Amino acid sequence: NGAVVPYSHSQSMVKERCAERRRPCTSGRKSKIATWDMVRTCLRELINGMAPDEELIPLSNIKRTFRSQFHIELSETALGYAKLSELL
């Protein structure tokens, strides 16, 4: 909610703990969680499918694209990272 809280009560700490345990930090979603092999395959497909005038895929769209196009959940914490930018 944007409030300032001690680190021990923060979302950052929760994500770090989930990443350490390689568990998704989901809010009740029952979607299939992407494995490393799936991530590589899907990213390759996204890059190969880019229009010639496209130079990048916004980081903010990656998770949504995985859900809508591939019907899988990209969970950085399930792959051992607290931040999506660290995963990619």
C-alpha positions in Angstrom: 0.0 0.0 0.0 3.0 2.3 -0.1 3.4 2.7 3.6 6.9 2.8 5.2 7.4 -0.2 7.4 10.4 -2.0 9.0 12.2 -4.3 6.6 11.1 -7.3 8.6 7.5 -6.5 7.7 8.1 -5.5 4.1 7.1 -7.0 0.8 10.8 -7.0 -0.1 11.6 -9.3 2.8 8.8 -11.6 1.9 10.0 -11.8 -1.7 13.6 -12.5 -0.5 12.4 -15.3 1.7 10.3 -16.8 -1.1 13.3 -16.6 -3.4 15.6 -18.3 -0.9 13.0 -21.1 -0.7 12.4 -21.0 -4.5 8.7 -20.6 -3.8 6.3 -18.3 -5.7 4.9 -15.3 -3.8 1.5 -15.6 -5.4 -1.9 -14.4 -4.2 -3.8 -17.6 -4.6 -3.2 -18.0 -8.3 -3.4 -21.6 -9.4 -1.5 -21.1 -12.7 1.3 -23.4 -13.8 4.6 -21.9 -12.7 7.3 -21.4 -15.4 10.5 -23.5 -15.1 13.9 -22.3 -16.4 13.3 -24.3 -19.6 9.9 -22.7 -20.1 11.3 -19.3 -19.5 14.1 -19.8 -22.1 11.6 -21.2 -24.7 9.1 -18.4 -24.1 11.6 -15.6 -24.2 13.1 -17.0 -27.4 9.6 -17.1 -28.9 8.9 -13.6 -27.8 12.1 -12.3 -29.3 11.8 -14.2 -32.5 8.2 -12.9 -32.9 9.0 -9.3 -32.5 8.2 -7.0 -35.4 11.2 -5.7 -37.4 10.7 -2.2 -36.0 10.6 -3.4 -32.4 13.8 -3.2 -30.4 12.8 -4.2 -26.9 10.1 -5.8 -24.8 9.2 -3.6 -21.8 10.1 -5.4 -18.5 6.7 -4.2 -17.2 5.0 -6.4 -19.8 6.9 -9.6 -19.4 4.8 -11.3 -16.7 1.5 -10.3 -18.3 2.7 -11.6 -21.6 3.7 -14.9 -20.1 0.2 -15.2 -18.6 -1.7 -14.1 -21.7 0.3 -15.7 -24.4 1.7 -18.8 -22.8 -0.8 -19.4 -20.0 2.0 -19.8 -17.4 3.0 -17.7 -14.4 6.5 -16.2 -14.5 7.5 -16.2 -10.8 11.0 -14.8 -10.2 10.9 -16.0 -6.6 10.2 -19.6 -7.7 13.3 -19.4 -9.8 15.4 -18.0 -6.9 15.3 -14.2 -7.5 13.6 -11.5 -5.5 13.3 -9.2 -8.5 12.3 -9.8 -12.1 15.1 -7.6 -13.3 17.7 -9.8 -11.5 16.2 -12.9 -13.1 16.4 -11.6 -16.7 
